[in-house]
C-alpha cells in the first residue's frame, strides 16, 4: 500500500484491501473515499469489503465511483463536496491513485493556480501535465 499525500486533507493510493484498513486508521486517517467502480477488474475487492473493515476501524467511508478516462468537471465538484463532508484527513483510492489525483486537481482548479496543482501532484508522484490546459480553462 502506498500513501501519496497531495494536501493536508487528502492522500491518494492505488487499490487497497480490507487488510490495509487498520494501517490506514493507525496512520491517522479518518475517512476512506473510493473512486473506483466495483468490478472494474476481476481481482479487486468490492467496496463493501473495504467499508466493513473501515467501519470496524472507526473510519467513515464514501463510495464515489468514477470511470477511468471519463473524469468530468462534475466528478471534480463531487470530489470537492465529498472532502468537505468527510472528516479529514481523507484516504482516497482507485486503481493506481491517478484518478484520485485528477479529481483532487479538478476540485481545486478554482482555488489554486495550475502551477500549485502541478507541484502538489508531482510531489505525490503523479505527472498530470496533460491536465494542465483543462485546469487553466476552469
LOMIPA-309356 format. One record per residue: y, z, x of N, C-alpha, C in turn. Coordinates in steps of 0.001 Angstrom, whole numbers, padded with zeros to 6 digits, always signed. Atoms other than C-alpha are relative to their C-alpha. Layout:
BEGIN
YZXYZXYZX ...
***
This chain:
BEGIN
-001177+000000+000842+000000+000000+000000+001243+000000+000890 -001228+000131-000785+003418-000955+001322+001194+000467-000819 -001231-000450+000606+006657+000822+000490+001131-000824+000624 -001096+000833-000504+009579-001618+000810+001269+000380-000765 -001187-000532+000661+012799+000195-000015+001130-001026+000015 -001119+000931+000139+015575-002031-001327+001303+000755-000200 -001199-000807+000251+018021+000631-002510-000422+001459-000136 +000318-001418+000181+018255+004370-003043-000845+000234-001245 +000696-000208+001267+016815+003914-006514-001244-000861-000183 +001117+000935+000209+014274+001086-006077-000733-000313+001300 +000908+000440-001049+011319+000496-003794-000969-000968-000663 +000927+000985+000544+009069-002508-004287-001256-000059+000855 +001282+000027-000675+005488-003182-003345-000873-001115-000551 +001066+000839+000554+002605-005595-003634-000856+000834-000952 +000896-000620+000985-000080-004794-006219-000535+001338+000486 +000576-001311-000288-001181-001172-006318-001251+000201-000858 +001149-000414+000805-004293+000512-007681+000256+001419-000508 -000124-001368+000507-004743+003752-009593-000154+001014+001137 +000199-000900-001138-005900+005329-006318+001266+000171+000841 -001255-000087-000746-002433+004657-004831+001017+000925-000655 -001013-000735+000760-000568+006580-007516+000279+001398+000556 -000332-001311-000558-000950+010088-006011+000919-000082+001224 -000867+000155-001165+000648+008867-002765+001419-000391-000426 -001311+000386+000512+003494+007283-004744+000720+001235-000534 -000587-001236+000520+004092+010584-006551+000367+000949+001136 -000246-000892-001130+003825+012547-003296+001214-000440+000820 -001151+000521-000739+006471+010280-001753+001317+000243-000751 -001206-000366+000725+008909+011444-004429+000457-000965-001078 -000380+000934+001071+008969+008511-006818-000242+000679-001344 +000076-000653+001305+009493+009484-010437-000459-000948-001104 +000424+000987+000996+008549+006257-012206-000620-001195+000702 +000619+001237-000476+006414+003155-011755+000323-001091-001007 -000363+001164+000814+007591-000219-013049-000883-001164+000423 +000879+001135-000288+005067-003051-013272+000662-001286-000479 -000574+001305+000336+006463-006592-013178-001047-001107+000042 +001075+000991-000074+003090-008326-013034-000786-000042-001309 +000803+000084+001228+001387-009618-016185-001454+000368+000275 +001429-000267-000119-002128-008325-016752-000752-001319+000074 +000888+001157-000130-004878-010795-015829+000649-001187+000705 -000586+001077-000801-002643-012795-013502-001022-000498+001020 +001136+000372-000841-005625-012746-011174-001178+000900-000382 +001205-000708+000429-009198-011616-011712-000198+001336+000707 +000256-001205-000782-009089-008922-009042+001041+001103-000187 -001035-001015+000138-006025-006994-010196-000365+001025-001073 +000237-001001+001041-006260-003710-012083+000977-000208-001158 -000878+000088+001174-004823-003684-015609+001068+001080+000100 -001077-000981-000005-001535-001910-016091-000448+001316-000636 +000461-001222+000664-003280+000566-018400-000659+000967+000980 +000621-000860-001018-005279+001871-015406+001056+000710+000832 -001098-000572-000791-002110+002404-013381+000735+001039-000847 -000738-000894+000898-000404+004006-016384-000714+001339-000176 +000764-001246+000146-003201+006571-016884+000154+000863+001252 -000131-000747-001261-003058+007571-013212+001424+000519+000182 -001399-000413-000148+000748+007697-013249+000322+001180-000908 -000262-001112+000934+000887+009909-016318-000670+001280+000492 +000706-001165-000540-001693+012230-014739+000761+000599+001178 -000780-000456-001154+000592+012447-011689+001413+000419-000392 -001321-000420+000462+003634+013224-013838+001075-001059+000117 -000968+001085-000146+005276+009819-013435+000178-000749-001314 -000233+000886+001136+006895+007719-016131-000392-001413+000410 +000380+001383-000279+005837+004100-016431+000703-000946-000959 -000516+001055+000859+007158+000860-017814-000667-001302+000411 +000644+001294-000215+005438-002499-018176+000997-001077-000392 -000939+001100+000220+007875-005404-017788-000571-001233+000691 +000634+001147-000656+005645-008410-017054+000919-001213+000044 -000800+001203-000221+007382-011458-015630-000908-001017+000686 +000857+001039-000567+005580-014717-014882+000598-000474+001332 -000440+000451-001324+005797-015689-011206+000582-001402-000093 -000636+001305-000021+008124-018610-010602+000807-000324-001244 -000739+000233+001238+009716-018238-014030+000960+001160-000294 -000890-001144+000159+012102-015325-013446+001347-000485-000534 -001255+000407+000635+015075-015695-015769+001103+001028+000260 -001113-000940-000092+018516-014123-015711-000212+001159-000967 +000289-001063+000967+017434-012187-018803-001009+000984+000568 +000949-000897-000658+014495-010797-016824+000731+000936+000954 -000814-000838-000892+017025-009560-014259+000765+001053-000770 -000721-000960+000846+019085-007926-017014-000956+001056-000546 +001013-000945+000485+015918-006336-018408-000420+000968+001103 +000339-000851-001147+015062-005022-014934+001102+001036+000210 -001140-000918-000149+018572-003514-014640-000075+001094-001063 +000107-000975+001084+018102-001828-018042-001168+000956+000227 +001170-000845-000271+014668-000544-017042+000322+001047+001054 -000354-000943-001067+016001+001033-013854+000969+001053-000526 -000954-000945+000579+018834+002626-015831-000692+000997-000928 +000697-000854+000970+016366+004053-018372-001029+000923+000645 +001046-000777-000652+013753+005359-015939+000594+001043+000943 -000448-000946-001028+014073+008452-013752-000187-000645+001375 +000062+000603-001330+014759+007429-010166-000379+001044+001043 +000213+001385-000397+013639+006622-007615-001199-000626-000710 +001014+000784+000689+011511+003882-009155-000807-000793+001021 +000915+000790-000818+008491+002260-007513-000423-001194-000849 +000311+001213+000760+008215-001349-008771-001015-000835+000771 +000984+000840-000677+005298-003635-008058-000297-001262-000796 +000499+001260+000560+003987-007150-008678-001097-000476+000957 +001074+000465-000890+001556-009367-006740+000348+000238+001466 -000384-000145-001408+003482-009408-003445+001233+000872+000207 -001262-000728-000083+006675-007486-004222+001197-000925-000100 -001112+000957+000016+008780-010662-004092+000631-000107-001382 -000521+000113+001369+009128-010954-007860+000903+001194-000314 -000815-001196+000218+010428-007371-007990+001312-000088+000784 -001214+000159-000809+012877-008132-005169+000951-001009-000645 -000825+000987+000706+014109-011198-007073+000641+000643-001223 -000534-000678+001182+014508-009129-010230+001115+000968+000381 -001038-000920-000469+016453-006461-008324+001260-000780+000368 -001147+000825-000410+018671-009185-006854+000777-000510-001206 -000663+000488+001212+019411-010720-010243+000689+001136-000749 -000568-001157+000689+020041-007273-011683+001311+000458+000627 -001197-000458-000714+022740-006644-009066+000981-001118+000338 -000824+001155-000353+024313-010105-008908+001474+000166-000352 -001402-000194+000387+027491-008921-010617+000625+001225+000654 -000524-001215-000630+027817-005607-008770+000105-000109+001520 +000032+000126-001463+027048-006669-005194+000264-001447+000387 -000200+001361-000503+028001-009653-003089-001353-000622+000345 +001230+000685-000400+025402-012270-002248-000447+000503+001368 +000352-000503-001330+025552-011073+001372-000637+001390-000069 +000572-001350+000130+024879-007457+000340-001422-000067-000557 +001341+000145+000586+021917-008533-001776-000964-000555+001039 +000870+000594-001018+020503-010708+001009-000329+001008+001095 +000245-001005-001034+020907-007891+003547-001016+001041-000478 +000906-001025+000525+019136-005371+001298-001424-000526-000118 +001355+000543+000166+016219-007654+000510-000617-000393+001340 +000527+000319-001330+015887-008874+004111-000445+001262+000727 +000381-001267-000639+015814-005266+005330-001337+000501-000538 +001280-000390+000593+012881-004739+002957-001114-000998+000319 +001013+000963-000417+011107-007781+004387-000131-001230-000876 +000052+001160+000891+011917-010422+001771+001115-000983+000337 -000972+001061-000253+013639-013717+002573+000258-000707-001319 -000348+000586+001297+015357-014682-000665+001167-000970+000136 -001105+000929-000238+017751-017201+000877+000092-001100-001043 -000025+001064+001011+016740-019822-001687+000626+000475-001303 -000588-000568+001206+018003-017476-004397+001521+000137+000096 -001431-000247-000222+021495-017148-002874+000915-000864-000879 -000890+000788+000856+023077-020119-004726-000011+000468-001454 +000094-000494+001377+021820-018789-008045+000754+001317-000158 -000708-001275+000051+023204-015326-007270+001506-000233+000044 -001427+000301-000113+026566-016817-006308+000585-000566-001274 -000458+000573+001257+026761-018556-009670+000041+001014-001126 +000056-001025+001060+026169-015331-011621+001326+000649-000246 
***
